[in-house]
């Protein structure tokens, strides 16, 4: 079975060449859905032989869905530009083990890196993601942040994706802050409503879970920092949702 690689991009000139090279080890084609990058992402991708479609960013899930009709094959390997298959995942795909059984989506374990340091504590490992699926029966959700794959028969496999998402804590905090706003809007649009205690409660619980119950306490300053960032993300997500609620209430009254 032939496979299409699908990647959504915005200003990924740092990663895109390596990303495409890695995808072509297991894919027959690579489709890039680019949100009008302002760097050399598109030029590099085209030079490497990828097909580039430009589309204003619609949100995480919708942007991936937009790219599916451009993929010639049913099986889709949908990685981010800073994600790469580990050797065990490459072998899983090349050996066509995904054809064993009636599965239409596979969840791989994710190894998250800060620079070159593996973050395997505070709940960051194993972080499962579905990045490999059959578009005939599975598809991305319409979630604009932290989208998932809607699947009829998913299987978790103990192979890995390598995620080199951040070089510094500053980058993690900036990304988490951005995601918190998107997530708050998504929850609001879904009708989620909360009280004033929710941000503090969830932020505190997230910190305690990551630091004390997910081994952050045994990983020094990095463990403390990651746990605080997770607490920050949970707090800000609901604090921003509370702001949206109040803004909407004031409009109505």
C-alpha positions, -999 to +999 in steps of 0.1 A: +000+000+000+013+034-009+014+062+016+011+100+014+029+123+038+009+153+049+024+183+068+009+216+077+035+244+079+041+280+089+076+294+089+093+260+092+124+266+071+145+252+100+128+218+099+111+213+066+140+198+046+148+172+073+110+165+076+105+158+039+137+136+037+124+116+067+089+112+052+102+101+018+118+071+035+083+056+039+060+078+017+056+080-021+046+116-020+047+146+004+019+172+005+025+205+023-004+227+034+013+260+041-002+290+059+016+316+038+050+312+054+071+344+055+104+325+053+118+300+028+096+271+038+078+269+005+109+272-017+127+245+003+097+221+002+093+226-036+130+220-042+127+187-022+099+176-045+069+182-022+036+195-035+027+227-018-008+241-013-013+275+003-042+280+026-048+306+053-047+288+087-081+273+095-071+257+128-052+224+135-078+199+125-095+218+096-061+226+081-052+189+080-086+180+066-081+206+039-050+187+027-065+153+025-081+156-010-046+165-024-032+131-011-033+104-038-031+075-014-055+062+013-029+058+040-018+091+055+013+098+076+004+132+091+034+145+110+042+181+121+073+196+106+092+191+138+082+155+142+101+125+128+097+088+128+120+069+151+136+037+137+110+014+153+082+034+136+100+033+102+103-004+105+067-008+115+056+010+084+081-005+059+073-040+071+036-032+064+026-043+099-002-018+097-020-041+073-022-068+099-058-067+113-086-044+105-073-012+119-077+022+102-055+044+126-024+039+147-014+057+178+024+060+182+043+070+214+059+104+213+093+113+226+093+151+234+126+169+234+137+203+248+167+210+226+183+175+226+171+166+261+143+140+263+115+150+286+103+117+298+086+130+330+058+152+341+034+132+319+052+140+287+060+103+280+045+082+268+024+109+250+003+090+224-007+106+191-025+092+161-004+104+131-010+074+108-044+066+094-065+055+064-085+085+051-113+063+038-126+056+073-106+079+096-101+117+095-090+146+116-115+162+140-126+198+135-109+209+166-088+240+161-063+230+188-051+196+200-070+179+172-075+142+172-082+116+146-118+103+144-114+066+138-135+034+138-107+010+149-076+025+164-046+005+177-018+017+200+016+005+190+048+007+210+068+026+183+079+062+185+077+097+170+105+121+178+092+156+186+118+184+186+093+211+194+113+236+215+148+249+221+140+268+253+115+272+281+106+305+265+093+288+234+073+263+254+056+291+274+049+311+243+033+281+226+013+271+256+000+306+260-011+306+223-027+272+227-045+283+258-063+310+239-073+287+211-084+261+235-105+285+256-123+297+224-129+261+214-144+253+248-165+284+247-179+276+212-187+241+225-209+256+252-185+249+281-192+272+311-172+274+344-171+293+377-144+316+390-126+288+410-120+266+379-088+283+367-071+281+401-083+246+409-073+231+375-040+249+375-031+237+409-042+201+402-022+201+369+010+212+387+006+187+416-001+158+391+029+166+370+053+174+398+044+148+424+026+120+406+044+121+371+080+121+384+087+158+379+100+160+415+128+136+406+141+157+377+155+188+393+148+222+380+136+209+346+110+188+364+098+218+385+097+240+354+077+216+332+052+211+360+048+248+365+043+253+328+016+226+327-001+243+356+002+276+338-014+262+307-043+247+326-048+279+346-046+302+315-070+281+294-098+284+320-089+320+329-093+329+292-126+309+290-138+329+320-130+361+303-149+350+272-179+342+294-179+376+311-175+394+277-204+375+263-225+382+295-218+419+292-229+419+256-262+403+265-268+426+294 
